[in-house]
Amino acid sequence: MQTAVLFIAITGSTLSLAALVHLQLASWLFPDWVRSLYTPGGRYRTVGIVLQVLAWIAAAAITGAGVAFMLSWMPNSWGSADELGDFTAYAQDLAWLAGLFMGSGWVWALLQVGRRQAQ
């Protein structure tokens, strides 16, 4: 069971990173490809949605880990305990919240650059 979970985690993270790198390169080098993710009416195609979700997962994980490293100066005693008694440091919460926002902005910016360069 652990081997299957590990295989799925490695495969998913590799696919997400590949999607992010692909979107990063395509938005700057091949902007016509980014425009092909959309139908003429401006809606996303299914391939575009899958690529964006995978790229967003990778971008959120990368930026979340980066912010967590930058907040490593915060003492681990700064945090709160939930109703079950599990302690969570504020740095960890802030890092993943920032990772979600910054990862979303990263993917959105790549899509906007790709759409605007192709016009």
Secondary structure by P-SEA (a helix, b strand, c coil): caaaaaaaaaaaaaaaaaaaaaaaaaacccaaaaaacccccccccaaaaaaaaaaaaaaaaaaaaaaaaaaccccccccccccccbbbbaaaaaaaaaaaaaaaaaaaaaaaaaaaaac
